[in-house]
Amino acid sequence: MKLWDKIKGTVTPDSGVETPQAASFATRPDTIYSPVSGILMRLEEINDEVLSAHLFGEGYGILPTSRTLYAPANGRIAATTVTNHSIGMLTDEGEEIIMHIGLGTVNMNGKGFTCFVNQGDVVKAGTPLIAFEPEAISSAGYEDVVTLIISNVGDNVRVNHIGSSGTLLGGRPLVKVGDPLLVVRK
């Protein structure tokens, strides 16, 4: 590794896309944090019948203002996709998290997405997971909303939606990577 790469804290994988530096933020074991910066929205506002009906679980949508998806908690990568548009994670506390970039983006066959982790990798909150190109998503005719869902919500689990911000855009909260979004109580 070159000295400049060490100083920047980046490594260039085979895809030619630089791996971003890890985000650094304080964490609590019962809290899930924002994996991307952007405008927070309720699941009911997402233009997808399954997500808006909470059929996959509880969470949020985020209209991204950044291009990297980060780990929202400490845990292990449970699943990756060949198309790099979504990822599954099992937190150290046992929450199953699904993160999906865009609506219909599976049809892009990986174009505009670069994954930095593999199934089975252990990650810390703030580890870069996927880089994506919002321009490629919109030019392909898809919405670029990022969804974060806790999928194993049951009778003995309560999820408190705490995502908020003192900064609003169009009446919606702006969040940054590492802002607390969900607290899971068992």
Solvent accessible surface area in square Angstrom, and as a share of the most:
residue,aa,sasa,rsa
1,M,147,0.66
2,K,153,0.65
3,L,129,0.64
4,W,152,0.53
5,D,31,0.16
6,K,128,0.54
7,I,109,0.55
8,K,59,0.25
9,G,39,0.38
10,T,16,0.09
11,V,79,0.45
12,T,75,0.43
13,P,46,0.29
14,D,158,0.82
15,S,73,0.47
16,G,53,0.51
17,V,57,0.32
18,E,78,0.35
19,T,35,0.20
20,P,32,0.20
21,Q,102,0.45
22,A,68,0.53
23,A,27,0.21
24,S,115,0.74
25,F,49,0.20
26,A,96,0.74
27,T,58,0.33
28,R,134,0.49
29,P,97,0.61
30,D,30,0.15
31,T,6,0.03
32,I,2,0.01
33,Y,12,0.04
34,S,0,0.00
35,P,0,0.00
36,V,0,0.00
37,S,24,0.16
38,G,2,0.02
39,I,27,0.14
40,L,7,0.03
41,M,19,0.09
42,R,140,0.51
43,L,1,0.01
44,E,88,0.39
45,E,63,0.28
46,I,8,0.04
47,N,116,0.60
48,D,49,0.25
49,E,153,0.69
50,V,60,0.34
51,L,18,0.09
52,S,29,0.18
53,A,57,0.44
54,H,55,0.24
55,L,128,0.64
56,F,107,0.44
57,G,11,0.10
58,E,42,0.19
59,G,1,0.01
60,Y,14,0.05
61,G,0,0.00
62,I,1,0.00
63,L,62,0.31
64,P,18,0.12
65,T,95,0.56
66,S,32,0.21
67,R,118,0.43
68,T,15,0.09
69,L,0,0.00
70,Y,27,0.10
71,A,1,0.01
72,P,0,0.00
73,A,10,0.07
74,N,48,0.25
75,G,3,0.02
76,R,97,0.35
77,I,0,0.00
78,A,38,0.29
79,A,47,0.37
80,T,47,0.27
81,T,47,0.28
82,V,148,0.85
83,T,20,0.12
84,N,37,0.19
85,H,12,0.05
86,S,13,0.09
87,I,5,0.02
88,G,12,0.11
89,M,3,0.01
90,L,57,0.28
91,T,8,0.05
92,D,100,0.52
93,E,80,0.36
94,G,30,0.29
95,E,5,0.02
96,E,82,0.37
97,I,2,0.01
98,I,62,0.32
99,M,0,0.00
100,H,46,0.21
101,I,0,0.00
102,G,1,0.01
103,L,24,0.12
104,G,32,0.31
105,T,0,0.00
106,V,77,0.44
107,N,96,0.49
108,M,19,0.09
109,N,124,0.63
110,G,16,0.15
111,K,152,0.65
112,G,16,0.15
113,F,13,0.06
114,T,21,0.12
115,C,32,0.19
116,F,42,0.17
117,V,14,0.08
118,N,106,0.54
119,Q,123,0.54
120,G,39,0.38
121,D,52,0.27
122,V,121,0.70
123,V,6,0.04
124,K,135,0.57
125,A,17,0.13
126,G,0,0.00
127,T,34,0.20
128,P,10,0.06
129,L,0,0.00
130,I,0,0.00
131,A,16,0.12
132,F,3,0.01
133,E,84,0.38
134,P,27,0.17
135,E,95,0.42
136,A,16,0.12
137,I,0,0.00
138,S,71,0.46
139,S,99,0.64
140,A,50,0.39
141,G,64,0.62
142,Y,62,0.23
143,E,78,0.35
144,D,34,0.18
145,V,2,0.01
146,V,0,0.00
147,T,3,0.02
148,L,0,0.00
149,I,2,0.01
150,I,0,0.00
151,S,39,0.25
152,N,56,0.29
153,V,53,0.30
154,G,37,0.36
155,D,159,0.82
156,N,120,0.62
157,V,26,0.15
158,R,146,0.53
159,V,20,0.11
160,N,49,0.25
161,H,81,0.36
162,I,72,0.37
163,G,15,0.14
164,S,78,0.51
165,S,36,0.23
166,G,90,0.87
167,T,77,0.45
168,L,106,0.53
169,L,98,0.49
170,G,80,0.77
171,G,61,0.59
172,R,84,0.31
173,P,32,0.20
174,L,51,0.25
175,V,8,0.05
176,K,129,0.55
177,V,28,0.16
178,G,9,0.09
179,D,26,0.13
180,P,63,0.39
181,L,0,0.00
182,L,0,0.00
183,V,12,0.07
184,V,8,0.04
185,R,100,0.36
186,K,153,0.65
